[in-house]
């Protein structure tokens, strides 16, 4: 059942249950996860890109989660926009349709406090202060950020809405919407730090069900199962997450059994790992796209013809073969579901013609930033291939590798780039949302300088269209995609796969929509 599938109120009344699936429990009580990077903070501030996703999605102190359909025979399950509960028991539209009523489970924090409506209100309020992107996400999801909520009782809160969208309830699984133990956190509020982020960035006070054993920013994280926690979890009682930037070292760790779960490999390494004894590679469908993002405010990239020419100069099929080892699919338009775009067709002559029309027949210099932390190690190869392809039309690309995930994300959010290889992991699966984040004129994370009132109008219409109106939504997605394809502020390069390597006997490591693992699912 999709949201809105039986009418606005009926389908937004979502019944929230625990994990499904019939996989046997893992025998490992302790699991080591090897990742490419870890963030500097246990909170969304400062944002560390994919590194922050590792922690926030792994711990999982959010109200909702995407429903899993994974089984022993199908560890991927099927992609879905359906949600069920983590901290919430239920989420329903208020009778007056002006809010979403959330009823909470009885869960205990690491400090013995019971999850309360006050925890939810405080966490969302301070979340908007410490991470402004969260405020934009709440607003775009239809919530009233000026008058966010009212507490009904200790375990019930109504989140006020200005307008219900096709993803209002679905958005509550977003890992930015992290719920803390407000009683404990408030003890560490100061005039200089009203959100207690300095303390929360190094300590756990939440309802994840995990006690913090050790956290070394950027290096390692160790958590152990809190025996007082009343939630549902797998058999794994201790999780160690290690940042291992070198992909060869990560591969050795998973093959030797020193790590039981690992991701973020070069794609040809996944191919090798598939034949390694005792190693399984989970290869799941994904809506994530690896992209090329432009700063359209000044210089040659301010001319749409230049951006379209760059798109036509990139051989996406060769990119899939050369950098992605055949995993993934060459994009044919900005968003999946759009009609194939003429500017996504590999056409060197056409690219040169557009550059000449724009006054750049002899090309120009271009700085291309990338990071192995996002979109991942594949950027080491894809950046070189893109550099080579653009040289064929006279564009001289200088590559800039930004190693720190925090520095990379900060530069992106501040618009300090000319062109950048990026990835858009799905944090909210509804196209009406993920098309907002980097393309809408009022989106805080849109730093390209491009906007289109027509795009905004179509996207808003999509957000107001129930998900059971498939034909209408399909047509709106096509119209919306055509507008972005024409403007070309961001080029979709490859539609990627959700991939994870595990040792035999490990279950519950199915990649989430953003490619990460939920710690409480391990061993389930």
N, C-alpha and C positions, 0 to 999 in steps of 0.2 A: 504494500500500500504506500503510495507516494503522499507527501503532504498535499492537501487540498483535493485529494482524489474523490472525496465524497461531499464536496462543498466546503466552504471556508471554515465554518466552525467545527463541523464534524471531523474533518481530517486534521485540523490543528490540535484536536484533542488526542494527543499521542499517548498510547500506553507504553510505559517504559519498563523494560525488563532487563535481566542480566544477559550475559554472553550466550550465544548459541553455538552449536558445533558438536561433533561426536568424536573428536580426536582424543586418543588416550593421553593420560598425563605424562609429562616428561619425568624421567628418573632423576634429573639433576635438581638438587635443592638450591644450588648456586650457579648462576650464569654470568659469564663474562661477555660483554658486548664491545666489539671494536668498531669505532667510528672514525671518520676523518677529522672531526674537530668537536670540541666542547666549548660552550660559551663562558664568558666571564662572570655570569650571573645566573642564579636559579630562578629569576623572574624575567619578564619580557623587557626589562630595562637594565643596561643597554641591550638593544636587540642584536643578536648574533647570527641572524639568518638561519640557515639549516642547523647550525649548532644549537640555537635556542629551541628549534623544533624537537631535537633529540631529547632534551630535558623536559620541556613542558608537556609534550605528548607522552613521553615515557612515564612520568609521574601521574599525570592525568587527573588533576583535581579540578575538573570541569563538570558542569551540570549534566551534560549529555555526551553521547558518543555515537558514531555511526554504527548501525547494526551490522554485526558480522554474520556472514552466511558461510564462513569457512567450515570445512569438514576434513576428516582424515584423508578422504580421496580427492578433495579439492581445497587445498590450503589457501587459495586466493578467494574463493567465493565469487560473488558478483558485485560489481560496483553499485552503490545505492545512495540515495539521498535520505533514506529512512534513518531515524535516530531512536535510540533508547537510552536508558538512564545510567549515569555514573553516580552523581550525587543526588540527582532528582528522582523522585518517585513518579511524578507525572508533570506534564506541561500542557495546559489547555488554554484556549482563548477565553477571555473574560466574557461574561454574558452581554456586556455592552459593546464588545468587540474593540475596546480601547486599551487592551493590555493582554499579557500572557501570565496566567497564574501558575506558579511553580510550587509544587509541594515536595519537600525534601525528605530524603531517607534519614534514618537515625544512624549517624556515623560519628566516630570519635576521632579527634585530632591526636597528634603526638603528645600533646600536653593535657589530654583528658577532657577537653572541652567538646561539647556536642554541637554538631553542625546546626546553624541557626539562620534565620532570614536576615539577621543583622550581619552575619558573615558575608552573605551574598551581596547585600547592599553596599557594605563598606568596601569589599574587594572590587566591585565594578566601579565604584566612585573613584577610588584611588588609582585603579587601573587606567582610567582615562587621563589622569594627571601625569602618571609616570611614563605612559606610552601613548602619545597623542593619536597614533594610528588606530588604537583601540576605540577611541571616541568616534572616529570616522566610520569604523566598522559597525559599531552599535547604531549610529545614525543611519547608515545606508541599509541596515537590516530592519529599519522601521521603528527603532526605539527612541523614546523621548529623552535625549541626553541632558536636557535642562531640568527635567523632573522625572528622574529615572525609574523610581519605584516607590511602592508603599508596602509596609509590612502589615500583613493580615494577622498572623500569629507567629509564634517562635519558629514554626516549620513551614510557613506559607508566606510567599511574597508575590506581589503582582508587579511585573515589569511593564511600565507604561509604554504605549506605542503612539506614534503620530500617524502611522499607516502600516497596516499589516502587509508583509511581502510574502512571496512564495518561499522565502528562506528564513523568515523571522525565527521560528523555533529551531530550525536546522542550525542557525548561527550560534546557538548556545553551546555547541560542541567545539567551537573555535578555541584553540589552545591559548589565545590571548586572554580569554575570559576565565582566568585562573582564580579559584576561590581559596582564600586564606582563612586561618583561624584568627579572627579579628581581635579576640580578647588578648591573645598572646602578642600579636603583632603591634597592637596599640601601646604596649608597654615600651616599645622602642621608637615611638614617634617623637620627633624633636621639632623645634621651630625651623631648623635647617633642613629637616627631612620629614615632612608631614605625611609621607606615604610609608614610612619605615622601610624604604627600599634598601637602604644601606645594610640593614640587618637581615631582611628577607632574602637579599641576594646571596647570602652565605649560610642561611639557616632555613630549615623546613618547619613551617607552621601552617599546615593545610589539612586536607581530608583525603590525601592520596593513599593512605594506608602504609606508608613507608617512613621508617626512621632514618635520619641522616647519620651515617657512620663516618663519612669523609667526603669533602669536596675541595679539590684543588682547582681553582679557576683555569679553564682552558686545558686541563691535564686529565683529571679523573674525577669520578663520582661513584660512591658506594652507598647503597641503601639496603636496609634489612626490613623484613616484614614486621609491621607493628601487630603484636598478638591481640591488642585491644580492638583493632579495627573490625567493623562488622560487615564490610563489603565482600564482594565475590572476587576471588583471585585463583590463579592456578597454583601448581605445586611449588613453584620457585619462591624461595624465601630470602634470597640474597642476590642482588644484582650489582655487578661491577661494570661501569662504563669507562672505557679507556680511549683517549684521543690518540690515534695512531696515524699521523698524516701520510706516512709512506704506504702506498697500496701493496707493495710487495711484502712488507712486514705484516700487514693485515692478512694477506693471503696465507702467509706462513703460519700465523696464529690460528686461523680457522682450520687449516689442514692438520696441524699438530694437535689440535684439541685444546690449546691454551685459551682460545676464545671459542664460544659456542654459537655466537651470532655475530655477523659482520655485514656491513653494506658500504656503499660508496666506492666500489671498485671501478677500474677501467673495464670497459665492456668486454674486451678480449680476455680479461682475467675471469669474468663470469663464465665464459665459454670453457676455459681451462678447468675451473672449479667444478663444472658439471660432470667432468670425468674423473674427479679426484675421489678416491675411496673414502667412504664415511662422511662425505659432504653432500648436502642437498642445496640446490639453487631454486629458490622460489621466484617465479617469473609471472607477475600478475599484470592484468590490464590496468591502465592508469590514464588519468586525464591531464597529467602534468605535461607541460611543454617547455622545452629549452628554447630560449629566445635571444634575439639581438635587439637591444634597446638603444634608442637614440636620444640625445639631448637636442631638441629641435629649435632651441631658442636663438642660436647664433651660428654663423659660419655656413659651410656648404650644406650641412644637415638640416638647415632651416628651410631648404627647398625640397618640396615633396618629390620632385623629379629625381633628385639625388638619392633619396631614401628608396624610391621604387627601383632605381637602377641597381642599387646595392642588392636588393632582393632578387632581381633578375640575374645578377652575376654570381649568385650562390647556387651551386649544384647540390641540392638537398639530398638527393639519392646517393651521391658520392660521399656526402657527409655521414649519412647513416652507415654506409659500408666502411668508410675509412676510420671514423672516430667511434662509432657505436657498435662495431662488429656485427652489423645486421640487426641488432635489437632496436626496436622502435620503428617509427614510420615517418617518412618525409612529409612535412606539413604542406598542405595545399591551400591553406588560408590561415588567417590569424587564429580563429577559434575552430575546434572540431564541430562539425555540423554545418559549417558554412559552405557555400558553393566554391569550387576551385577558382582561384584568382589568377588572372593573366599575369600579374606581376610576381607570382610564385613559380612560374614556369622558367626553367633555366634557359636564358637567352642572352648570350654575350653581345651579339650585334645590337639587340634591342637596348641593352644596358648602356652601351657606348653611345647610342643615338640620344637617349635621355640625358646622359651626362653632357653631351655636346650642346643640347638645347638649353641646359641649365648654365652653360658657360664654363664647363669643366672638361672640355675635350681632352686636355692633357692630364686630367686627374687632379688629386690633391692629397695632402697628408692627413692621416686619421689616426687618433689614439684609441686603441681598443683595450678596455680593462676587462679582467676576468679573475676568477678565484677558483681554486680547486675545491673550496668549501661549498661553492654554489655557482654553477649547476653541479659541480663535482669534478673528480679527476679527469672526466672526459674533456673538460675545458682545455687541458694541456694539449690535447690533439686537435680538438675542434677549432681552437683559436689559430693554430698554425695553418690548418686547412682553409679557414676563412681568409686569413692573411694572404695565402697563395692565390685563392680564387679572385680576390679583389684586385690583386696586382695585375691580373689579366685585362682589367679595364682602366688601369692607370692609377688606381688608388694605392698609395704607399702607407701600409698599416704598421704602426708601432705598437707592440704588445706590452701591456702593463699588468704584471701579476701582483695582485694584492693578497698576501698570504693570510692576514688576520681576518677572521669572519666578521668581527665587530667593526674593524676599519672598512671592510668592503660594504657592509650593510649601511654604515653611517654615511659613506660617500654617496651611496645610491640614494638614500633618503634625503640627503642635502643637495642632490643634483650635481655633484662634483664629478662629472664624467662627460666624455664626448660620445663614446659608444661603449656598450658593455654587454658581454655575454652573461645571460641570466637564466634563471629557471623559475617557473611559477608553480610551485607545489600547491595542490588544491587543499585549501583550509576550509572552504565552504563549497560543496560540489555543484550547487545550482549555478548555471551559466549567468544568471542575472546578478550573482554576486561576483564571481571571479572575473567577470568582464568589467566590474566596477573598479576594482582595486588599483589598476595601473592605467586605466583608460578614461574614467569619468572625470569631467572637468573639476569637480569638487572633491576628488579623492585625495586624502593627505599623502598617499604613497605614489601618486602620479607626479613624477618630477621630470617628465619628458618635455613639458611645455606645450604639448599638443592637447587640444580639446575640440569637441564638436557638439554643438547643441542638438544636432540631429541624432547623433549617437546617444546622447544622454536621454533624449525623449524616447527612443526605441527601447533602450535598456530599462527605463522606468516602467514602460508599458509591459515589458517582459516580467519584471519583478511583481507586477500586479496581476499577472495571468496565472491562474491555478495550474499546477503541474499535470493535472489530468486532461487539460486542453492541449493535447500533444501537437495537433496540426497547427494551431495558432502559434504555439511556442516555437515550433520548428521554423515557421516562416519569419518570425521576429528575429530568431537567431541568425538566419541567413541575411536579413536586412541589416542587422547590427554588424555582422562580420564584414559585409561589403563596404560599409562606411569606414571601418578601421583599415581594411585592406587598401582602400584608396588613399587614406592619410598616411599609412605606413610609419607610425611613430615607434612601433615595436614589431619586429618580424618574428613570426613563429618559425623555428627551424626544424625541430624534430619533436614528434609526439612520443614520449618516452614510456618505458615500462617500470612497474614497481618491482624492484629486485632485492633479494636478501639471500645471503649464504648462511646455512646453519649446519651444525654437526648432527649426525643421525641421532634420533631420539628426542630432539628438541621440538616441541610443539608450541603453538601460540605466537610464533614470530611473523605472522602475516603482516606485510607492510600496510600501514594506515594510508589514508588518501594523500598524506604529505610525505610518505615514504619511510616513516619511523615506526618504532615498536612500542606498544603499550605494555609496560612492565608487568602489570597485574594479569595480563593474558598469557604470560609465559608459563608453560606447563599445563595449559587448559585444553 
